[in-house]
Amino acid sequence: MSEENKPSRNDYVYPEQMKVYKSLAAKFHNDPFDFVWVDRNQAQSFVERFEISDTSKPSVIVYYAKRSKFVLIDDFNEEAISNTLDRVISGDAPYKRLKKDE
Protein backbone atom coordinates (compact mmCIF):
# COMPACT_ATOMS: atom_id res chain seq x y z
CA MET A 1 0.00 0.00 0.00
CA SER A 2 1.47 3.35 -0.95
CA GLU A 3 1.91 6.07 1.65
CA GLU A 4 -0.77 8.12 -0.15
CA ASN A 5 -3.40 5.37 0.21
CA LYS A 6 -2.43 4.35 3.72
CA PRO A 7 -5.37 4.72 6.16
CA SER A 8 -4.96 7.56 8.63
CA ARG A 9 -6.09 7.81 12.23
CA ASN A 10 -9.14 9.77 11.01
CA ASP A 11 -10.23 6.82 8.87
CA TYR A 12 -10.76 4.87 12.08
CA VAL A 13 -12.04 7.63 14.36
CA TYR A 14 -14.39 9.32 11.85
CA PRO A 15 -15.16 6.61 9.28
CA GLU A 16 -18.44 8.06 7.96
CA GLN A 17 -17.08 11.59 7.57
CA MET A 18 -13.87 10.36 5.95
CA LYS A 19 -15.92 8.29 3.50
CA VAL A 20 -17.77 11.47 2.46
CA TYR A 21 -14.54 13.48 2.17
CA LYS A 22 -12.86 10.82 0.05
CA SER A 23 -15.89 10.58 -2.24
CA LEU A 24 -15.98 14.35 -2.70
CA ALA A 25 -12.22 14.53 -3.25
CA ALA A 26 -12.61 11.95 -6.03
CA LYS A 27 -15.59 13.75 -7.58
CA PHE A 28 -13.88 17.15 -7.56
CA HIS A 29 -10.33 15.97 -8.28
CA ASN A 30 -10.05 18.25 -11.33
CA ASP A 31 -11.29 21.31 -9.46
CA PRO A 32 -9.23 23.71 -7.33
CA PHE A 33 -10.23 22.30 -3.94
CA ASP A 34 -8.08 21.01 -1.11
CA PHE A 35 -9.73 19.03 1.65
CA VAL A 36 -8.38 19.48 5.18
CA TRP A 37 -9.65 17.99 8.44
CA VAL A 38 -9.51 20.26 11.52
CA ASP A 39 -10.37 19.03 15.00
CA ARG A 40 -12.47 21.87 16.38
CA ASN A 41 -11.61 20.80 19.94
CA GLN A 42 -7.98 21.65 19.22
CA ALA A 43 -8.64 24.85 17.23
CA GLN A 44 -11.03 27.13 19.10
CA SER A 45 -9.82 30.23 17.24
CA PHE A 46 -10.71 28.47 13.98
CA VAL A 47 -14.25 27.81 15.26
CA GLU A 48 -14.67 31.46 16.27
CA ARG A 49 -13.15 32.93 13.14
CA PHE A 50 -15.40 30.92 10.82
CA GLU A 51 -18.50 31.48 12.95
CA ILE A 52 -19.25 27.82 13.64
CA SER A 53 -22.11 27.95 16.13
CA ASP A 54 -23.02 24.28 16.52
CA THR A 55 -19.83 22.54 17.56
CA SER A 56 -21.59 19.27 18.35
CA LYS A 57 -21.61 18.11 14.73
CA PRO A 58 -19.20 18.20 11.80
CA SER A 59 -19.19 21.24 9.52
CA VAL A 60 -17.54 22.03 6.21
CA ILE A 61 -15.98 25.34 5.28
CA VAL A 62 -15.18 26.41 1.74
CA TYR A 63 -12.53 29.10 2.16
CA TYR A 64 -11.46 31.48 -0.60
CA ALA A 65 -8.24 32.84 0.90
CA LYS A 66 -7.48 35.39 -1.82
CA ARG A 67 -10.75 37.22 -1.10
CA SER A 68 -10.99 36.39 2.64
CA LYS A 69 -14.44 34.91 2.30
CA PHE A 70 -16.02 31.58 3.08
CA VAL A 71 -19.12 29.40 2.94
CA LEU A 72 -20.11 27.41 6.03
CA ILE A 73 -21.98 24.15 5.41
CA ASP A 74 -23.62 23.00 8.65
CA ASP A 75 -25.40 20.05 7.07
CA PHE A 76 -22.69 17.41 6.87
CA ASN A 77 -23.92 15.13 4.14
CA GLU A 78 -22.45 14.38 0.76
CA GLU A 79 -25.30 15.88 -1.25
CA ALA A 80 -25.29 19.22 0.61
CA ILE A 81 -21.53 19.54 0.38
CA SER A 82 -21.48 18.55 -3.30
CA ASN A 83 -24.23 21.04 -4.14
CA THR A 84 -22.34 23.83 -2.38
CA LEU A 85 -19.09 22.97 -4.17
CA ASP A 86 -20.99 23.02 -7.48
CA ARG A 87 -22.28 26.50 -6.55
CA VAL A 88 -18.73 27.62 -5.74
CA ILE A 89 -17.56 26.44 -9.15
CA SER A 90 -20.44 28.21 -10.92
CA GLY A 91 -19.86 31.46 -8.98
CA ASP A 92 -23.21 31.29 -7.19
CA ALA A 93 -22.01 30.43 -3.67
CA PRO A 94 -23.41 32.34 -0.64
CA TYR A 95 -20.07 33.62 0.66
CA LYS A 96 -19.57 35.53 3.91
CA ARG A 97 -16.64 37.83 4.64
CA LEU A 98 -14.11 36.57 7.13
CA LYS A 99 -13.91 38.78 10.20
CA LYS A 100 -10.67 40.72 10.47
CA ASP A 101 -8.32 40.06 13.35
CA GLU A 102 -8.82 42.55 16.15
Disulfide bonds with the S-S distance in Angstrom:
none
